[in-house]
Protein backbone atom coordinates (compact mmCIF):
# COMPACT_ATOMS: atom_id res chain seq x y z
CA UNK A 1 0.00 0.00 0.00
CA UNK A 2 2.74 2.49 0.94
CA UNK A 3 4.98 1.63 -2.01
CA UNK A 4 2.22 1.70 -4.63
CA UNK A 5 0.45 4.66 -3.04
CA UNK A 6 3.59 6.79 -2.92
CA UNK A 7 4.58 5.98 -6.48
CA UNK A 8 1.03 6.60 -7.70
CA UNK A 9 0.97 10.01 -6.02
CA UNK A 10 4.23 10.95 -7.71
CA UNK A 11 2.95 9.72 -11.07
CA UNK A 12 -0.34 11.61 -10.75
CA UNK A 13 1.54 14.77 -9.70
CA UNK A 14 3.89 14.59 -12.70
CA UNK A 15 0.95 14.19 -15.08
CA UNK A 16 -1.23 16.82 -13.39
CA UNK A 17 0.48 19.05 -10.78
CA UNK A 18 -2.91 20.38 -9.65
CA UNK A 19 -4.48 16.96 -8.97
CA UNK A 20 -5.68 16.46 -5.41
CA UNK A 21 -3.51 14.42 -3.05
CA UNK A 22 -5.52 12.77 -0.27
CA UNK A 23 -8.40 15.09 -1.15
CA UNK A 24 -6.39 18.31 -0.86
CA UNK A 25 -4.49 20.52 -3.28
CA UNK A 26 -0.83 19.43 -3.42
CA UNK A 27 1.87 21.35 -1.62
CA UNK A 28 4.68 21.94 -4.11
CA UNK A 29 8.18 23.16 -3.33
CA UNK A 30 9.86 25.25 -6.01
CA UNK A 31 7.29 24.19 -8.59
CA UNK A 32 8.99 20.78 -8.83
CA UNK A 33 8.85 18.75 -5.64
CA UNK A 34 5.70 17.23 -4.17
CA UNK A 35 5.44 17.74 -0.41
CA UNK A 36 1.94 16.32 0.11
CA UNK A 37 0.59 12.88 0.87
CA UNK A 38 3.26 10.27 1.45
CA UNK A 39 5.90 12.67 0.11
CA UNK A 40 5.06 15.15 2.86
CA UNK A 41 5.73 12.48 5.50
CA UNK A 42 9.11 11.12 4.34
CA UNK A 43 11.38 11.95 1.42
CA UNK A 44 11.79 8.31 0.38
CA UNK A 45 8.55 6.83 1.67
CA UNK A 46 8.38 4.35 -1.21
CA UNK A 47 11.40 2.59 0.34
CA UNK A 48 9.42 2.14 3.55
CA UNK A 49 6.83 0.23 1.54
CA UNK A 50 9.54 -2.09 0.20
CA UNK A 51 10.83 -2.72 3.71
CA UNK A 52 7.37 -3.44 5.10
CA UNK A 53 6.68 -6.00 2.37
CA UNK A 54 10.03 -7.72 2.99
CA UNK A 55 9.37 -7.79 6.73
CA UNK A 56 5.86 -9.18 6.20
CA UNK A 57 7.38 -12.22 4.49
CA UNK A 58 9.62 -12.87 7.49
CA UNK A 59 7.31 -12.21 10.44
CA UNK A 60 5.13 -15.33 9.97
CA UNK A 61 8.28 -17.42 10.58
CA UNK A 62 8.52 -16.16 14.14
CA UNK A 63 11.79 -15.75 15.99
CA UNK A 64 13.07 -19.31 16.11
CA UNK A 65 15.66 -18.59 13.41
CA UNK A 66 17.36 -15.46 12.09
CA UNK A 67 17.44 -16.83 8.53
CA UNK A 68 14.02 -15.46 7.46
CA UNK A 69 15.18 -11.98 8.46
CA UNK A 70 18.28 -11.96 6.22
CA UNK A 71 16.32 -10.53 3.29
CA UNK A 72 14.71 -7.58 5.14
CA UNK A 73 18.05 -6.76 6.77
CA UNK A 74 19.83 -6.93 3.41
CA UNK A 75 17.13 -4.74 1.85
CA UNK A 76 17.37 -2.22 4.71
CA UNK A 77 21.11 -1.85 4.13
CA UNK A 78 20.64 -1.61 0.38
CA UNK A 79 17.89 1.02 0.61
CA UNK A 80 19.72 3.17 3.14
CA UNK A 81 22.75 3.12 0.82
CA UNK A 82 20.50 4.02 -2.12
CA UNK A 83 18.68 6.72 -0.17
CA UNK A 84 21.96 8.43 0.64
CA UNK A 85 22.98 8.42 -3.02
CA UNK A 86 19.54 9.79 -3.94
CA UNK A 87 19.90 12.55 -1.34
CA UNK A 88 23.25 13.65 -2.80
CA UNK A 89 21.92 13.55 -6.36
CA UNK A 90 18.78 15.52 -5.48
CA UNK A 91 20.77 18.10 -3.51
CA UNK A 92 22.94 18.67 -6.57
CA UNK A 93 20.03 18.70 -9.01
CA UNK A 94 17.52 20.84 -7.08
CA UNK A 95 19.96 22.88 -4.93
CA UNK A 96 18.09 25.32 -2.63
CA UNK A 97 14.71 23.82 -3.57
CA UNK A 98 15.93 20.49 -2.14
CA UNK A 99 17.19 22.20 1.03
CA UNK A 100 13.74 23.77 1.49
CA UNK A 101 12.08 20.38 0.93
CA UNK A 102 14.39 18.77 3.51
CA UNK A 103 13.40 21.41 6.07
CA UNK A 104 9.72 20.81 5.40
CA UNK A 105 10.04 17.00 5.31
CA UNK A 106 12.82 16.09 7.76
CA UNK A 107 12.35 12.32 7.73
CA UNK A 108 14.15 10.27 5.09
CA UNK A 109 12.43 6.86 5.15
CA UNK A 110 10.78 6.13 8.49
CA UNK A 111 8.90 9.08 10.04
CA UNK A 112 10.09 10.11 13.52
CA UNK A 113 13.02 7.66 13.35
CA UNK A 114 15.13 8.17 10.21
N, C-alpha and C positions, 0 to 999 in steps of 0.2 A: 504494500500500500504506500509506504513512504517513498520507495524508489520510483515506482511508476507515477505516483502523484506529483513528486517533485519534478521529474522529467517532463510530465505533461504540462505542468504550469509553465515551465521554461519554454516549451514548444509553443503553447498558446500565446505567451507573451511575445515571442519572436514573430509570430504570424500576425498578431493584433495587439500592439502595446496598450490599447485601451480596454481590452477584455477584462472582465471582472475576475478577481482572484479571491476565492472563498466568499463570494458575494459582495466584494468591495472593489472600488477602483484600485488599481495597482500603485504601489509606491515605487517610484523609479529614481535611481540615483544617476545623475549626469546624463539622463536620457538614454542610458544603455543598460544599467544593471537593475534587475528586479529585486526589490527588497520587501516583497509581500509574500504571504502564504508560507510555504516551507522555506523559501529563500530569505524570509525575514526572521527566521528562527536560527538557522545555521547556514554558513556559507557553502558547505558541501554536504547538505542534508541527504542527497541521493546516496552518499556512501554509507550513511547510517542505515538506510534501507537494505543495502547489500549485507551489512554486518548482522542485522536482525534476522535476515533470511538464513544466513550461514549458522547463526546461533540456534535458530529454530530446528535445524536438522540435528544438532548435537544434543539439545536438552532432553529429548525423549530417552536418550541412552543413560541418563542419570549421571552419578558421579563415581561409579565403580571403576572406571578407567579414564585416563586422560586422552586416549587415542581419538575419541570422537570430537575432541575440542581442538585438535591440531589444525583443522581447516579454518575455523573462525579466528584462531590466533594468527595463523599465517595471513589471512585476509586482512585482519586488523593492522598488522605490520605493513603489508603491501599498500593499504589505503592511506595510512598515515604518511608513508613515504611519498605516495602520489599526491596527496593533499598539499604537502609542503612544496612540491614542484609546481603544482597548480597555483599556489599562493604567490610564488616568485614570478611566475609567468604573468599572472593577472596584475600584479603590482607594476611590472614593467609595461604591460600593454595599456592599462587604464590609468596609471599614475595617481594623481590626486583624487580621481573619482573612486578608485579602489580604496584609498585610505579613508575616504568618507564612508564608503560601504562597510569597511571593517569597524569603524567607530559605531555605526548604527547596528551592525550585526556582529557582535564580538565572538560568538561561538563558531568554531570551525566545523565540527562534525556532530558532537553530542552536546546539546544545550545544557548549560550550567556546569559542565565538566571539562570539555575540551573544544 
